[in-house]
Amino acid sequence: MVVGKIVLCDVGKTRQTMAEKGEAVKLAGGAGAIVVSPEEYGLVYDADVGHYIDFLCALGYNAKQIALFTNDGSVTDCSQHASSVGDHNYPAFSVVFKSDVAVTTQRRVVTNVGKNARATYTPRVTSPPGVHVTVKPWKLQFSATRPAQEYTVTFESRRTGSLKKKHAFGSIVWTEGVHRVASPIAFTWLANNPVAEM
């Protein structure tokens, strides 16, 4: 199993390029890169073996299937790993709405690895029409004794009859004035997309 720190990179011109190429590219794209010197990037999303086991349990994998990934002889009891798929500590967000009017919340933990241990990050949210995105807390204040901070994001679909796309996209960009740490968001509506339910 591969584990490590996932570091988000500046979106730069990538967003424009992806928009020009269409939705297929956005769905196929990811977020972040593993780097040797993360202090240049500001924030990381730590993901250890426990996070991945929680994720596999949330996906419905059984102990035998998980053992293929861990390959260490351990037996995983998924009843001890309470988690949801949406809470996997990964920089990108995948939001699935089962109806046009729905709400879901996801949780993330970021660690400040930048040179300024006392950095304060605030988010800029971009969301498509018909989706309201709320980030709490609105400000992440780091210190030498509190390098990791948790935040939640609530996604609320408020689509009307005229908004019937199967997929839409947005982003959350955290900044402290120097770094821009971007998380892409992919939205899917199952009510209009039976293939997504498979």
N, C-alpha and C positions, 0 to 999 in steps of 0.2 A: 504494500500500500504506500502510495506516495503522499507525504504530508509536508507541510511547510507553511511559510508565510505567503499570503497572496497580497501583492502590492498593486494598488490602483495607479494608473498612469494618467497624465494629462490628456484630455480628449483631443486637443489640437485640431487639426483639419480632418481627423477621422470622422467626426460626426457628419460633416458636409459630404464627404465621400460616400459614407454609408447611406445617407439619405438619397443621394443621386442613384445609387445602385438598387434601391428598393427594399421592401420588407424582407425578402428572402435573406439578404445579407445581414440585416439586423437580427433575425432569428438565429442565424448561424454564428454570429459573433459572440465574443465573450468579454470578459473584463479582467484586466490586470496581467501581471507577469511576475515571475519569481526572479528576484534580483539578488546580487551578492551584497550590495551596499544600500539597504533600504532607507537609511537616514536621509537620503536625498529626496525621498518621496513623501515624507510626512506621516501617513497613516498606513497601517497594515491590518488585515483581517486574519488573525491567527486561526489555523485549522490543524488540530492534532488528531491522533487516531480516534480518540473519544468522540470528537465532532463527526467524523466520518461513520463511526459505528452508529451513533444517534441517527444520522441521515439514512443509513441503510435500513435501520429498524423502522423509521418513519415511512420508508418506501414499501415496507411489508416483507423485507427479506427475512428468512428464518436463520437459525443458528448455523445450519450446515452451509447455506449459501454465503453467510458472512465469513465463515472460516476459510473460504476460498480467497478472500481478500486479506484477512489478517495473517493467515499462514503461520500462526505461532502456537497452535495446539490449544488455544483458549476456546471456551464455549460461551457464546454471548446469550444472555437472557434479556430479550428485548423489553420485557416488562419492567426492567430496571433502567431503561433508556427512554424516558418520557421526552419526546421532542416532536416537532412537526416539520414536514419537508421545507416549508417556507422559512424556518428559523435556522437553516444551515448557514454557518458563519462564512458566507461567500459574498464577494463584493456586488455581484449582480442580483437583481430581484426578478423573479418570475411570479407573476400574479395571475391566478386563474379565478375568474368570476363565473359562478354557476347561473347567474341571471343578470339582467340589465341593472337591477338595483341590488347591490350587495356590498358588504364590508369585510375586509380581512386585514389583519395586523401581522407584521413580521418584525423580528428582533435581530439586531446585530451588535457585535462588540468590536470596537476598533482600538488599536494601540498606537500611541504617538511614538514614532521612532525618529522624528525630526530632531534637528539640533536644538530647537527651542523647546525645552521640557515643559514650559509654562504656556504653551500655545493655546489659543482659543479658536475653534473652528465653528463656522456657521454654514448652513446649507443653502444652496439655490436649487429649487425644485422646478423641473419642467414636466408638465403632465399634459396628456392629450385632452381634447374636449370631452366632457362627460365623465371625467375622473378627477376626484379631489384627493390630494396627497397631503398628509399631515405628518411632520417629523417631530418627535419629542425625545429629549428636550431639543429646543431650537438652537441651543448653544452647547458645545462640548468644551469644557474648560479642563485642560490637562495640567498636571504638576508632576514633580519628581516622585511624589508618593502615590499619585494616581495617574499612571501612564495609560491605563485602559479605561474606556468609557463605553457604556451601553446606550443604545438608542433604539427606539421603535418607530416603525413607519406604518401608518394606517392608510389603506387604499380604499376609497369609496367610489363605487360605480354609480353614476347618476345619469345613465344614458336615456335619451328620449328616442322617440320613433325615428327621427331623422339620422341618428348616429348608429349605424349597424355594421361597422367594420368588425371582422373577426379578430383582428390584432391591432394593437396600438403600442406606442413606445414613448418613453420618457426618460428622465434621469434625475439623479440627486448628485450635486457637486458640492463637496465640502471644501472650504478654503479658510485659511488664516491670514490671507493676504500675500502669501508667497507660493504655496502649493495649491494645486487644484486636484482634488481626489474625487474621481467620477465613478458613479455606479449607474449602469444602464438598467432600465426597467422595461420588461416585456409584459404586456397585458394580453390576456386571451379571454374571450367570452364563450363558454361552452354552449349556451343557449342557441347560438348561431353557428356553432362549429362542431358538429358531431364527431369529426375526425379527431379533435383534441381529446375526446373522452376515451379513446382507445388506449 
